[in-house]
């Protein structure tokens, strides 16, 4: 409901899609949304050694290149947040975190932007996906865009 309120409050043309099956993994989301892995945007919470959190967005067929991310953030260490931290910091469980409406600095891998068009991300629930255009995503996140990924 909170995500829908955010969409309404910001007059976004994005839609929360609900399914009968889970959408928690890239594979599950690809199946129900009938799309390719590069159409999926994973929302990954990372934590620096100084306990700063960032939401990193990248395509479903990519993984974070830690060295590039550390250099970008000028951090000694960057690691994935624990599932407990994800829930505490975002109010969503792992696999449910949307790419918008999270009050954290956002870093988007440049390949997400280069692809353009429409993407699917976490929809705020285990059986939900968010369908949103890259333009709307950029408008509401004001992200840092960088080359921070490698192929899986």
Residue frames as a rotation matrix with the C-alpha (Angstrom) as fourth column:
UNK 1
0.566 0.824 0.000 0.00
0.824 -0.566 0.000 0.00
0.000 0.000 -1.000 0.00
UNK 2
0.379 -0.512 -0.771 2.86
0.222 -0.758 0.613 2.35
-0.899 -0.403 -0.173 0.84
UNK 3
-0.697 -0.653 0.298 4.35
0.409 -0.020 0.912 1.91
-0.590 0.757 0.280 -2.64
UNK 4
-0.142 0.736 0.662 0.96
0.960 -0.062 0.275 2.62
0.243 0.674 -0.697 -4.28
UNK 5
0.724 0.377 -0.578 0.67
0.569 -0.800 0.191 5.78
-0.390 -0.467 -0.793 -2.19
UNK 6
-0.167 -0.881 -0.442 4.11
0.173 -0.468 0.867 6.86
-0.971 0.069 0.230 -3.42
UNK 7
-0.697 -0.032 0.716 3.05
0.706 0.138 0.694 6.27
-0.121 0.990 -0.074 -7.05
UNK 8
0.316 0.920 0.233 -0.14
0.920 -0.358 0.163 8.27
0.233 0.163 -0.959 -6.51
UNK 9
0.607 -0.103 -0.788 1.57
0.437 -0.785 0.439 11.11
-0.664 -0.611 -0.431 -4.61
UNK 10
-0.335 -0.854 -0.399 4.17
-0.029 -0.414 0.910 11.50
-0.942 0.317 0.114 -7.36
UNK 11
0.533 0.699 -0.478 1.73
-0.521 -0.174 -0.836 11.07
-0.667 0.694 0.271 -10.27
UNK 12
-0.609 -0.788 -0.089 3.81
-0.618 0.401 0.676 8.26
-0.497 0.467 -0.731 -11.73
UNK 13
0.265 0.682 -0.682 2.45
-0.953 0.291 -0.079 6.14
0.145 0.671 0.727 -14.56
UNK 14
-0.767 -0.596 -0.238 4.06
-0.531 0.797 -0.287 3.06
0.361 -0.094 -0.928 -12.99
UNK 15
0.379 0.919 -0.112 1.96
-0.729 0.370 0.576 0.05
0.570 -0.137 0.810 -12.06
UNK 16
-0.531 -0.396 0.749 2.13
-0.764 0.607 -0.221 -2.56
-0.367 -0.689 -0.625 -9.32
UNK 17
-0.012 0.458 -0.889 1.38
-0.715 0.617 0.328 -5.92
0.699 0.640 0.320 -10.91
UNK 18
-0.144 0.027 0.989 0.13
-0.877 0.460 -0.140 -8.75
-0.459 -0.887 -0.043 -8.71
UNK 19
-0.253 -0.062 -0.965 0.53
-0.692 0.709 0.136 -12.44
0.676 0.702 -0.222 -9.50
UNK 20
0.814 0.579 0.033 -0.48
-0.474 0.631 0.614 -15.82
0.334 -0.515 0.789 -8.07
UNK 21
0.676 -0.662 -0.324 3.15
0.682 0.729 -0.065 -16.90
0.279 -0.177 0.944 -7.78
UNK 22
0.515 -0.531 -0.673 6.21
0.439 -0.511 0.739 -15.35
-0.737 -0.676 -0.030 -6.13
UNK 23
0.847 -0.308 0.434 8.34
0.266 -0.462 -0.846 -12.71
0.461 0.832 -0.309 -7.88
UNK 24
0.899 -0.433 -0.057 11.20
-0.092 -0.315 0.945 -12.75
-0.427 -0.844 -0.323 -5.39
UNK 25
-0.078 -0.955 0.287 13.96
0.341 0.245 0.908 -13.88
-0.937 0.168 0.306 -7.76
UNK 26
-0.487 -0.174 -0.856 14.99
-0.667 -0.558 0.494 -12.72
-0.563 0.812 0.156 -11.22
UNK 27
-0.994 0.074 -0.081 13.88
0.006 0.774 0.633 -16.06
0.110 0.629 -0.770 -12.65
UNK 28
-0.411 0.897 -0.162 10.46
0.805 0.273 -0.527 -15.89
-0.428 -0.347 -0.834 -11.00
UNK 29
-0.011 0.380 -0.925 9.97
-0.023 -0.925 -0.380 -12.30
-1.000 0.017 0.019 -12.10
UNK 30
-0.771 -0.317 -0.552 11.03
-0.548 -0.110 0.829 -13.04
-0.323 0.942 -0.089 -15.69
UNK 31
-0.893 0.433 0.123 8.52
0.449 0.845 0.290 -15.86
0.021 0.314 -0.949 -15.89
UNK 32
-0.100 0.946 -0.309 5.48
0.836 -0.089 -0.542 -13.92
-0.540 -0.313 -0.782 -14.62
UNK 33
0.194 0.130 -0.972 6.36
-0.152 -0.975 -0.161 -10.67
-0.969 0.179 -0.169 -16.42
UNK 34
0.672 0.035 0.740 7.30
0.626 0.508 -0.592 -12.53
-0.396 0.861 0.320 -19.62
UNK 35
0.910 -0.406 -0.088 10.53
-0.410 -0.845 -0.343 -10.57
0.065 0.348 -0.935 -20.02
UNK 36
0.438 -0.855 -0.278 14.29
0.296 0.429 -0.853 -10.89
0.849 0.291 0.441 -20.31
UNK 37
0.278 -0.374 -0.884 16.78
0.960 0.118 0.252 -10.65
0.010 -0.920 0.392 -17.40
UNK 38
-0.774 -0.617 0.139 17.93
0.622 -0.783 -0.015 -7.21
0.118 0.075 0.990 -18.57
UNK 39
-0.207 0.797 0.568 14.31
0.036 -0.574 0.818 -6.00
0.978 0.190 0.090 -18.17
UNK 40
0.692 0.360 -0.626 14.48
0.588 0.221 0.778 -6.82
0.419 -0.906 -0.058 -14.45
UNK 41
-0.018 -0.696 0.718 16.07
-0.313 -0.678 -0.665 -4.33
0.950 -0.236 -0.205 -12.08
UNK 42
0.197 -0.040 -0.980 17.34
0.794 0.593 0.135 -5.75
0.576 -0.804 0.148 -8.82
UNK 43
0.521 -0.027 0.853 17.26
-0.429 -0.873 0.234 -3.44
0.738 -0.488 -0.466 -5.79
UNK 44
0.327 -0.534 -0.780 20.23
0.665 0.716 -0.211 -4.42
0.671 -0.450 0.590 -3.63
UNK 45
0.939 -0.009 0.344 20.96
-0.245 -0.719 0.650 -2.83
0.241 -0.695 -0.677 -0.29
UNK 46
0.209 -0.932 -0.295 24.66
0.593 0.361 -0.720 -2.42
0.777 -0.024 0.629 0.45
UNK 47
0.990 0.052 -0.130 26.40
0.139 -0.457 0.878 -1.23
-0.013 -0.888 -0.460 3.58
UNK 48
0.315 -0.930 0.188 29.78
-0.226 -0.266 -0.937 0.45
0.922 0.253 -0.294 3.99
UNK 49
-0.266 -0.537 -0.801 32.16
0.679 0.485 -0.551 -0.22
0.684 -0.690 0.235 6.85
UNK 50
-0.994 -0.088 0.069 31.04
0.023 -0.769 -0.638 3.12
0.109 -0.633 0.767 8.35
UNK 51
-0.561 0.827 -0.021 27.42
0.636 0.415 -0.651 1.86
-0.530 -0.378 -0.759 8.37
UNK 52
-0.431 0.454 -0.780 26.19
-0.648 -0.757 -0.082 3.96
-0.627 0.470 0.621 5.45
UNK 53
-0.173 0.482 0.859 23.50
0.451 0.814 -0.366 2.31
-0.875 0.324 -0.359 3.32
UNK 54
-0.576 0.032 -0.817 22.96
-0.691 -0.553 0.466 2.65
-0.437 0.833 0.340 -0.42
UNK 55
0.400 0.696 0.597 20.36
-0.023 0.658 -0.752 1.13
-0.916 0.287 0.279 -2.72
UNK 56
-0.643 -0.682 -0.348 22.08
-0.459 -0.021 0.888 -0.26
-0.613 0.731 -0.300 -5.81
UNK 57
0.529 0.845 0.077 20.00
-0.331 0.289 -0.898 -0.94
-0.782 0.449 0.433 -8.93
UNK 58
-0.572 -0.705 -0.420 21.25
-0.691 0.137 0.710 -3.25
-0.442 0.696 -0.566 -11.65
UNK 59
0.046 0.590 -0.806 19.93
-0.914 0.351 0.205 -5.53
0.404 0.727 0.555 -14.35
UNK 60
0.734 0.430 0.526 18.85
-0.628 0.723 0.286 -9.04
-0.257 -0.541 0.801 -13.46
UNK 61
0.902 -0.430 -0.025 21.72
0.365 0.794 -0.487 -10.59
0.230 0.430 0.873 -15.41
UNK 62
0.129 -0.867 0.481 24.42
-0.110 -0.495 -0.862 -8.51
0.986 0.058 -0.159 -13.66
UNK 63
0.570 -0.035 -0.821 26.16
0.797 0.266 0.542 -8.49
0.200 -0.963 0.179 -10.28
UNK 64
0.976 -0.217 0.006 27.81
-0.207 -0.919 0.335 -5.72
-0.067 -0.328 -0.942 -8.32
UNK 65
0.309 -0.950 -0.052 31.50
0.528 0.217 -0.821 -5.22
0.791 0.226 0.568 -9.02
UNK 66
0.740 0.095 -0.666 32.56
0.670 -0.179 0.720 -4.49
-0.051 -0.979 -0.196 -5.46
UNK 67
-0.270 -0.944 -0.191 35.88
0.884 -0.321 0.339 -2.86
-0.382 -0.078 0.921 -6.38
UNK 68
-0.594 0.119 0.796 34.17
0.502 -0.718 0.482 -0.29
0.629 0.686 0.366 -8.61
UNK 69
0.507 0.858 0.080 31.53
0.411 -0.322 0.853 0.40
0.758 -0.400 -0.516 -5.99
UNK 70
0.462 -0.424 -0.779 34.12
0.834 -0.090 0.544 0.87
-0.301 -0.901 0.312 -3.23
UNK 71
-0.635 -0.744 0.209 36.06
0.765 -0.569 0.301 3.28
-0.105 0.351 0.930 -5.43
UNK 72
-0.270 0.638 0.721 32.90
0.429 -0.590 0.683 5.20
0.862 0.494 -0.115 -6.34
UNK 73
0.753 0.655 -0.070 31.85
0.296 -0.242 0.924 5.54
0.588 -0.716 -0.376 -2.69
UNK 74
-0.065 -0.883 0.465 35.42
-0.450 -0.390 -0.803 6.11
0.891 -0.261 -0.372 -1.47
UNK 75
0.688 0.397 0.607 34.76
-0.724 0.314 0.614 3.35
0.053 -0.862 0.503 1.05
UNK 76
-0.405 -0.871 0.280 37.21
-0.895 0.440 0.074 0.87
-0.187 -0.221 -0.957 2.54
UNK 77
-0.970 0.143 0.196 34.64
0.158 0.986 0.059 -1.91
-0.185 0.089 -0.979 2.37
UNK 78
-0.303 0.928 -0.216 31.18
-0.953 -0.301 0.043 -2.45
-0.025 0.219 0.975 0.89
UNK 79
-0.997 0.023 0.074 29.11
0.022 1.000 -0.004 -5.54
-0.074 -0.002 -0.997 1.54
UNK 80
-0.365 0.928 -0.075 25.59
0.064 0.106 0.992 -6.77
0.929 0.357 -0.098 0.97
UNK 81
-0.418 0.337 0.844 23.27
-0.885 -0.363 -0.293 -5.88
0.208 -0.868 0.450 3.82
UNK 82
-0.984 0.124 0.126 21.90
0.069 0.925 -0.373 -8.80
-0.163 -0.359 -0.919 5.82
UNK 83
-0.440 0.894 0.085 18.26
0.519 0.177 0.836 -9.78
0.732 0.412 -0.542 5.32
UNK 84
0.121 0.452 -0.884 17.56
0.982 -0.183 0.041 -8.32
-0.143 -0.873 -0.466 8.77
UNK 85
-0.586 -0.413 -0.697 19.18
0.326 -0.908 0.264 -5.02
-0.742 -0.072 0.667 7.79
UNK 86
-0.910 0.297 0.289 17.24
0.236 -0.201 0.951 -4.96
0.341 0.933 0.112 4.52
UNK 87
-0.023 0.981 -0.195 13.95
0.790 0.138 0.597 -5.23
0.613 -0.140 -0.778 6.40
UNK 88
0.103 0.006 -0.995 14.99
0.876 -0.473 0.088 -2.78
-0.470 -0.881 -0.054 9.12
UNK 89
-0.688 -0.518 -0.508 16.32
0.250 -0.827 0.504 -0.11
-0.681 0.219 0.698 6.71
UNK 90
-0.959 0.270 -0.084 13.78
-0.167 -0.302 0.938 -0.42
0.228 0.914 0.335 3.85
UNK 91
-0.358 0.847 0.393 10.70
-0.669 0.061 -0.741 -1.88
-0.651 -0.528 0.545 5.59
UNK 92
0.620 0.474 -0.626 10.64
-0.772 0.511 -0.378 -4.55
0.141 0.717 0.682 2.86
UNK 93
0.539 -0.420 0.730 11.94
-0.079 0.838 0.540 -8.11
-0.839 -0.349 0.418 2.80
UNK 94
-0.580 -0.801 -0.149 14.66
-0.341 0.072 0.937 -9.28
-0.740 0.595 -0.315 0.42
UNK 95
-0.820 0.230 0.523 13.17
0.554 0.546 0.629 -9.68
-0.141 0.806 -0.575 -3.07
UNK 96
0.215 0.977 0.006 10.35
0.972 -0.214 -0.103 -7.21
-0.099 0.028 -0.995 -2.38
UNK 97
-0.134 -0.346 -0.928 12.35
0.435 -0.862 0.259 -3.95
-0.890 -0.369 0.267 -2.29
UNK 98
0.779 0.442 0.444 11.14
0.593 -0.290 -0.751 -1.53
-0.203 0.849 -0.488 -4.98
UNK 99
-0.184 -0.905 0.383 13.62
0.967 -0.237 -0.095 0.59
0.177 0.353 0.919 -6.93
UNK 100
-0.391 0.148 0.908 11.76
0.015 -0.986 0.167 3.75
0.920 0.079 0.384 -5.83
UNK 101
0.549 0.749 0.370 10.26
-0.236 -0.286 0.929 5.18
0.802 -0.597 0.019 -2.62
UNK 102
0.545 -0.474 -0.691 13.27
0.817 0.486 0.311 4.20
0.189 -0.734 0.652 -0.48
UNK 103
0.970 -0.132 0.207 14.78
-0.169 -0.971 0.172 7.12
0.178 -0.201 -0.963 1.40
UNK 104
0.418 -0.898 0.139 18.41
0.342 0.297 0.892 6.26
-0.842 -0.326 0.431 0.67
UNK 105
-0.071 -0.511 -0.857 21.03
-0.781 -0.506 0.367 7.34
-0.621 0.695 -0.363 -1.85
UNK 106
0.760 0.401 0.512 20.45
0.033 0.762 -0.646 5.40
-0.649 0.508 0.566 -5.08
UNK 107
-0.356 -0.846 -0.397 23.18
-0.624 -0.100 0.775 4.15
-0.695 0.524 -0.492 -7.40
UNK 108
0.751 0.630 0.200 22.08
-0.219 0.522 -0.824 2.84
-0.623 0.575 0.530 -10.80
UNK 109
-0.243 -0.802 0.545 24.34
0.398 0.431 0.810 0.83
-0.885 0.413 0.214 -13.05
UNK 110
-0.463 -0.025 -0.886 24.73
-0.555 -0.771 0.312 2.63
-0.691 0.636 0.343 -16.36
UNK 111
-0.996 0.087 -0.024 23.49
0.038 0.643 0.765 -0.38
0.082 0.761 -0.644 -18.35
UNK 112
-0.320 0.932 -0.172 20.02
0.790 0.163 -0.591 0.06
-0.523 -0.325 -0.788 -16.82
UNK 113
0.094 0.303 -0.948 19.92
-0.110 -0.944 -0.312 3.59
-0.990 0.133 -0.055 -18.25
UNK 114
-0.727 -0.468 -0.503 21.39
-0.537 -0.069 0.841 2.60
-0.428 0.881 -0.201 -21.62
UNK 115
-0.818 0.474 0.326 18.69
0.549 0.813 0.195 -0.03
-0.173 0.339 -0.925 -22.10
UNK 116
-0.844 0.534 -0.046 15.92
-0.536 -0.835 0.123 2.52
0.028 0.129 0.991 -21.57
UNK 117
-0.398 0.792 -0.463 12.25
-0.175 0.430 0.886 1.68
0.901 0.434 -0.033 -21.94
UNK 118
0.504 0.699 0.507 10.31
-0.726 0.025 0.687 -0.14
0.468 -0.715 0.520 -19.25
UNK 119
-0.649 -0.690 -0.320 11.71
-0.337 0.639 -0.692 -2.23
0.682 -0.341 -0.647 -16.42
UNK 120
0.590 0.753 -0.293 10.29
-0.073 0.411 0.909 -4.49
0.804 -0.514 0.297 -13.72
UNK 121
-0.571 -0.772 0.279 11.44
-0.355 -0.074 -0.932 -4.27
0.740 -0.632 -0.231 -10.12
UNK 122
-0.829 0.244 -0.503 10.38
0.549 0.531 -0.646 -5.28
0.110 -0.811 -0.574 -6.65
UNK 123
-0.346 0.811 0.473 6.74
0.104 -0.467 0.878 -4.43
0.933 0.353 0.077 -6.07
UNK 124
-0.428 0.123 0.895 6.65
-0.792 -0.527 -0.307 -4.30
0.434 -0.841 0.324 -2.29
UNK 125
0.368 0.560 0.742 5.35
-0.799 0.598 -0.054 -7.85
-0.475 -0.573 0.668 -1.79
UNK 126
-0.376 -0.590 0.715 6.29
-0.257 0.807 0.531 -11.46
-0.890 0.016 -0.455 -2.47
UNK 127
-0.170 0.391 0.905 3.89
0.808 0.581 -0.099 -11.75
-0.565 0.714 -0.415 -5.44
UNK 128
0.821 0.488 -0.297 4.20
0.292 -0.805 -0.516 -8.21
-0.491 0.337 -0.804 -6.81
UNK 129
-0.268 -0.857 0.439 6.30
0.946 -0.148 0.288 -6.46
-0.182 0.493 0.851 -9.45
UNK 130
0.273 0.259 -0.926 6.64
0.103 -0.965 -0.240 -2.78
-0.956 -0.030 -0.290 -10.19
UNK 131
0.090 -0.182 0.979 6.44
0.993 0.093 -0.074 -1.86
-0.077 0.979 0.189 -13.87
UNK 132
0.622 0.021 -0.783 8.04
0.204 -0.969 0.136 1.55
-0.756 -0.244 -0.607 -14.44
UNK 133
0.853 -0.370 0.370 9.79
0.327 -0.174 -0.929 3.44
0.408 0.913 -0.028 -17.23
UNK 134
-0.071 -0.963 -0.259 13.44
0.982 -0.022 -0.187 4.35
0.174 -0.268 0.947 -16.91
UNK 135
-0.424 -0.059 0.904 12.47
0.206 -0.978 0.033 8.03
0.882 0.200 0.427 -17.30
UNK 136
0.604 0.707 0.369 10.10
-0.262 -0.262 0.929 7.85
0.753 -0.657 0.027 -14.32
UNK 137
0.681 -0.438 -0.587 12.70
0.709 0.597 0.376 5.90
0.186 -0.672 0.717 -12.34
UNK 138
-0.393 -0.891 0.228 15.28
0.819 -0.451 -0.354 8.62
0.418 0.047 0.907 -12.95
UNK 139
-0.155 0.422 0.893 12.82
-0.044 -0.906 0.420 11.43
0.987 0.026 0.159 -12.22
UNK 140
0.747 0.588 0.310 11.91
-0.320 -0.091 0.943 10.12
0.583 -0.804 0.120 -8.79
UNK 141
0.786 -0.478 -0.392 15.28
0.619 0.606 0.500 8.74
-0.001 -0.635 0.772 -7.61
UNK 142
0.832 -0.541 0.120 17.84
-0.492 -0.821 -0.291 11.34
0.256 0.183 -0.949 -8.79
UNK 143
0.908 -0.404 0.110 20.46
0.296 0.806 0.513 8.60
-0.296 -0.433 0.851 -8.71
UNK 144
0.047 -0.956 -0.289 24.17
-0.732 -0.230 0.642 8.44
-0.680 0.181 -0.710 -9.11
UNK 145
0.966 0.252 -0.066 24.74
-0.217 0.640 -0.737 6.64
-0.144 0.726 0.672 -12.43
UNK 146
0.076 -0.997 0.022 27.94
-0.929 -0.063 0.363 4.62
-0.361 -0.048 -0.931 -12.73
UNK 147
0.275 -0.140 -0.951 29.57
-0.529 0.804 -0.271 1.54
0.803 0.578 0.147 -14.21
UNK 148
-0.230 -0.306 0.924 29.33
-0.972 0.117 -0.203 -0.80
-0.046 -0.945 -0.324 -11.20
UNK 149
0.563 0.541 0.625 28.45
-0.543 0.812 -0.214 -4.24
-0.623 -0.219 0.751 -12.55
UNK 150
-0.723 -0.654 -0.221 29.79
-0.646 0.528 0.551 -7.37
-0.244 0.542 -0.804 -14.17
UNK 151
0.016 0.711 -0.703 27.90
-0.698 0.511 0.502 -10.16
0.716 0.482 0.504 -15.96
UNK 152
0.598 0.258 0.759 26.75
-0.747 0.523 0.410 -13.03
-0.291 -0.812 0.505 -13.73
